[in-house]
Amino acid sequence: MRNISANQKFVPLGDTPKSVIKPNPCNRAWVEVNKKAIKNNSKVLKEFIGKECLLMAVVKADGYGHGAATVAKAALLGGADSLGVATLEEGIELRKAGIKCQILILGNLINWDELYSSFHWGLIPTISGIREAIICNNIAERHKKKFAIHLKVDTGMTRLGCNLEDVSQIIRKIDFLKNLSLEGIYSHLALADQNSTEESFSTNFTQIQRDRFNKVLNNLGERKKSFCRHLANSAGTLSDDRLHLDMVRVGLSLYGYSPLNNCASDIGLQPALNVKARVTFIRDVPDGTGVGYGHLFKTKRKSRLAVVAIGYADGVSRALSGKISAIVDGVLVPQVGAIAMDQMVFDITNQPNIKVGKALTLLGSDGGKTISPQQWSDLSGLIPWEVLCGFKNRLPRITI
Ligand SMILES: Cc1ncc(COP(=O)(O)O)c(C=O)c1O
């Protein structure tokens, strides 16, 4: 037997062509991102909310899996006024990509280092209490500058945000801290995207949140006009213009999907993402053949199967096993058996001319057919946000 040793040395070839050293990102599986669609969605949303209202493009979680810098630039070109991210690092990434507009960090930064970094990069932190406000003030005081902040108020999400009854007092304290500039006050809707039978309850609760927020603002008298007031996510933005206030923060709709049933196409939103993967092997098998881990699928006829190089390590949930299809030249082919870490199998018996190397569209549009994140959500118990954010870095993002 040949001796295999961990000490064996790898010797690179001297004459390897560049294309082999750095393989084509579309060799295996990839996410295609359409910048024009994002720009269109930003423009359409801007028109929808009207001139009096600002548009914040929410590009957290790597732009909902589309690539944060790509999406941010396209959204700004389409007319978005500012950007929202979840973390400090996401904000810094955008600054490093050369983006200069206002960026609000929607998560809570808790220590001096993080807030100092946020100050350094000109990122606006969200403040839910006086503790972080004092740290911000100390940082800005040292530099004899102002630190722009937004105050978050909890109107019913029960996550971040100060209590309603504390708002006036916190603002009074913030006003006392001379190096702070309170530029915004906001809250977040908890039920605006519920399409289910609970619709009337969710609509009511959204109104309750709006009323609570307005009441807090009214208690501030003229002072309320000095900052940007914002409340609505995509669902709030699309469902009720009384939720628009001075600015809306849109995520899902920027990417071309509506959280409300059948409303996306109404205003001209275009999905911006296609997930594609190539056939790497084809095999013909007899009737009764078990396929993949656990043999979750057994052929019921003589079948032609295509192995496709994408799996749950790329972000296609195993919960979708045997439930999804892919589009090949406008025709749907069913996925069969368990979705594995790196591969899944499609039954192409009815499309026997598919060859090794053919690209299948798992999510998105091709030849007049569309598969949406909502369809995957309905099949797996995920939500569209989770489907989009689930695509891993192993899938190259190709901008078109
Ligand atoms: C505070 C905040 N605002 C706005 C959004 C955007 O929400 P959507 O993607 O539903 O538009 C999010 C997303 O989770 C959020 O956390």
The ligand as an SDF file (V2000), in Angstrom:
LIG
                    3D

 16 16  0  0  0  0  0  0  0  0999 V2000
  -35.5510   48.1250   13.7730 C   0  0  0  0  0  0  0  0  0  0  0  0
  -35.8620   47.6050   12.4140 C   0  0  0  0  0  0  0  0  0  0  0  0
  -36.4060   48.4240   11.5110 N   0  0  0  0  0  0  0  0  0  0  0  0
  -36.7130   48.0090   10.2620 C   0  0  0  0  0  0  0  0  0  0  0  0
  -36.4890   46.7070    9.8730 C   0  0  0  0  0  0  0  0  0  0  0  0
  -36.8680   46.2750    8.4680 C   0  0  0  0  0  0  0  0  0  0  0  0
  -37.8960   45.3330    8.5140 O   0  0  0  0  0  0  0  0  0  0  0  0
  -38.5180   44.7190    7.1630 P   0  0  0  0  0  0  0  0  0  0  0  0
  -37.4870   43.8340    6.5910 O   0  0  0  0  0  0  0  0  0  0  0  0
  -39.7030   43.9600    7.6200 O   0  0  0  0  0  0  0  0  0  0  0  0
  -38.8400   45.8710    6.2970 O   0  0  0  0  0  0  0  0  0  0  0  0
  -35.9430   45.8180   10.7890 C   0  0  0  0  0  0  0  0  0  0  0  0
  -35.7440   44.4150   10.4010 C   0  0  0  0  0  0  0  0  0  0  0  0
  -35.8340   43.4780   11.1280 O   0  0  0  0  0  0  0  0  0  0  0  0
  -35.6170   46.2750   12.0970 C   0  0  0  0  0  0  0  0  0  0  0  0
  -35.0730   45.4600   13.0090 O   0  0  0  0  0  0  0  0  0  0  0  0
  1  2  1  0
  2  3  1  0
  2 15  2  0
  3  4  2  0
  4  5  1  0
  5  6  1  0
  5 12  2  0
  6  7  1  0
  7  8  1  0
  8  9  2  0
  8 10  1  0
  8 11  1  0
 12 13  1  0
 12 15  1  0
 13 14  2  0
 15 16  1  0
M  END
$$$$
